[in-house]
Amino acid sequence: MTAPTPIRRAYGEVTTRREDQMSAQPDHAPVTPHAPAPGAPAELLAQLRADRRAATWVPAFEREWAAALEESRRTFSLAPLYEVVQDWQGRLAHAPAVDAFVASGYDDGDAIGLAEIRRRRR
């Protein structure tokens, strides 16, 4: 077995290939949700109330927020609250694209409904 060959680094440091392969850093780091601004939930709720889908979206947001708040209290984590805010921000951001898709008249009749997928799993 041959000895590892040294590698020259900046500033004259010499290391072996084995040292280069070993690292305390993980190969990948989990993506953590960024923290929304403190007033983000109130702003989001105001935007939802102004949307034409307010009759369905506001109660759904309030239910999800209440569940996330309870989970947050139980686990001492803000992550459930961040996730709810991010999900609803995404829904609002993508609503115009969804509206354009529906208005385009694209035939999605061959799509499979969620209820059908759930029945197939059982």
C-alpha positions in Angstrom: 0.0 0.0 0.0 1.4 3.4 -1.0 1.4 6.4 1.2 -1.1 9.2 0.3 0.5 11.8 -1.9 0.6 15.3 -0.4 -1.4 18.1 -1.9 -0.2 21.7 -1.7 -2.8 24.2 -0.6 -2.7 27.9 -0.4 -0.2 29.4 2.0 2.0 26.4 1.8 -0.1 24.0 3.8 0.4 20.4 2.9 -2.3 17.8 3.4 -2.9 14.3 2.2 -5.8 13.1 0.0 -7.3 11.2 3.0 -7.4 14.5 4.9 -9.2 16.1 2.0 -11.9 13.4 1.9 -12.6 13.6 5.6 -14.7 16.5 6.8 -16.9 17.3 9.8 -19.3 19.1 7.5 -22.3 17.2 6.1 -22.5 16.7 2.4 -25.9 18.4 2.4 -27.7 20.5 4.9 -31.4 20.4 5.3 -33.2 23.5 4.0 -34.7 25.4 6.9 -37.6 27.7 6.2 -36.7 31.3 6.5 -38.5 33.2 9.2 -41.2 35.4 7.9 -41.5 39.0 9.1 -43.3 39.4 12.4 -46.3 41.0 10.7 -46.4 38.5 7.8 -49.4 36.5 9.1 -51.5 39.6 9.5 -50.5 40.9 6.1 -51.2 37.5 4.6 -54.7 37.4 6.2 -55.4 40.9 4.8 -54.4 39.7 1.3 -56.6 36.6 1.6 -59.6 38.7 2.7 -59.1 41.0 -0.4 -58.9 38.0 -2.8 -62.0 36.8 -4.6 -61.6 33.4 -3.0 -61.9 34.9 0.5 -65.0 32.9 1.4 -63.1 29.7 1.2 -59.5 30.7 1.8 -59.9 32.8 5.0 -61.5 30.0 7.0 -59.0 27.5 5.7 -56.1 29.7 6.6 -57.5 30.3 10.1 -57.9 26.6 10.6 -54.4 25.8 9.5 -53.0 28.7 11.5 -54.8 27.6 14.7 -53.5 24.0 14.2 -50.0 25.3 13.6 -50.2 27.6 16.7 -51.2 24.6 18.8 -48.4 22.5 17.4 -46.0 25.3 18.0 -47.1 25.6 21.6 -46.8 21.9 22.1 -43.4 21.5 20.5 -41.8 24.9 21.4 -41.0 25.3 17.7 -41.9 28.1 15.3 -41.5 25.9 12.2 -45.2 25.0 11.9 -46.1 28.7 11.9 -43.5 29.4 9.2 -44.7 26.5 7.1 -48.3 27.8 7.2 -47.2 31.3 6.2 -45.0 30.0 3.4 -47.7 27.7 2.0 -50.3 30.4 1.9 -47.8 33.0 0.4 -47.2 30.4 -2.3 -50.9 29.9 -2.9 -51.4 33.6 -3.3 -48.4 34.0 -5.5 -49.5 31.2 -7.8 -53.2 32.1 -7.9 -52.9 34.2 -11.1 -51.2 31.3 -12.9 -53.9 28.9 -11.8 -56.6 31.3 -12.9 -54.9 31.7 -16.3 -54.8 27.9 -16.6 -58.5 27.5 -15.8 -59.4 30.4 -18.2 -57.3 28.8 -21.0 -59.8 26.0 -21.4 -57.1 23.4 -21.3 -58.7 20.0 -21.1 -57.6 18.3 -17.9 -60.3 15.7 -18.1 -57.8 12.9 -18.1 -56.5 14.0 -14.7 -56.9 11.7 -11.7 -58.8 13.1 -8.7 -57.3 13.0 -5.3 -60.1 10.9 -3.9 -59.4 8.3 -6.6 -55.7 8.2 -5.6 -56.6 7.8 -2.0 -59.0 4.9 -2.8 -56.2 3.2 -4.8 -53.8 3.3 -1.9 -56.2 1.4 0.4 
